[in-house]
Amino acid sequence: MKRTAELGLSSDFQAKAVLTEVTMILITGASSGLGAALAALYAKENEPLTLTGRNTERLHTVANALTPFSTQSIAAIAADLTSESSLEALFDGLTATPKTVIHCAGSGYFGAIETQGVRDIQSLLNSNVTSTILLVRELVKRYKDQAVTVVIVMSTAALAAKAGESTYCAAKWAVRGFVESVRLELKQSPMKLIAVYPGGMDTGFWPSSGKTLDTTNFMSADEAAGMLKQALIATQHGYIADITIQRG
């Protein structure tokens, strides 16, 4: 028999999760874009899900929209990944050990370096670099000896320099270096780190980034999610460690 537990989000919103022994998939940045698209794909395959992001209302909307398509629990827990206490509360609130964590949270900020504001640069570094470091730190502390797959979604900006994207590239290169270094620390661990480098997607990322461009020929979040989900399929003796999703 299934039992339900209330997971506290805020005083005005709570999400229900089913307490079972089945491991689940945790998706960060799940309130929009690639994270929400991945959540939809996994929900339709009846994977137990926990969705997280900073915006409680949007998380609520995504979780409620997916519930009719799944026989499994879809929990939503608001969290600030740049806060140690918020991360601890997120993982303390999980009802099962995640078998996969897909980290989609992040933000963009563009422009010639001399035009970029200090606060905006700090915000960019926090949402991309600090959040990833603290998330992976918490995962390793809790699950280092378990077969948990951690998927870090970056950008092709982590692979090549781009004019007008200096601080964004710096943030993504930092995350790439961090992931590759932690991989070495986990060499004898069953935990796996997978790096994902998607090209341009037509999502709400761009309007909030300060960069105006034509995204007509960019991938949709649904397209990118479908390709990523397929690439994440592992076998007993192998998996794809680095995934580049080019638009074309």
Secondary structure, 3 states (H helix, E strand, C coil): CCEEEEEEEECCEEEEEEECCCCEEEEECCCCHHHHHHHHHHHHCCCCEEEEECCHHHHHHHHHHHHHHCCCCEEEEECCCCCHHHHHHHHHCCCCCEEEEEECCCCCCCCCHHHCCHHHHHHHHHHHHHHHHHHHHHHHHHHCCCCCEEEEECCHHHCCCCCCCHHHHHHHHHHHHHHHHHHHHCCCCCCEEEEEEECCECCCCCCCCCCCCCCCCCECHHHHHHHHHHHCCCECCECCCEEEECCC
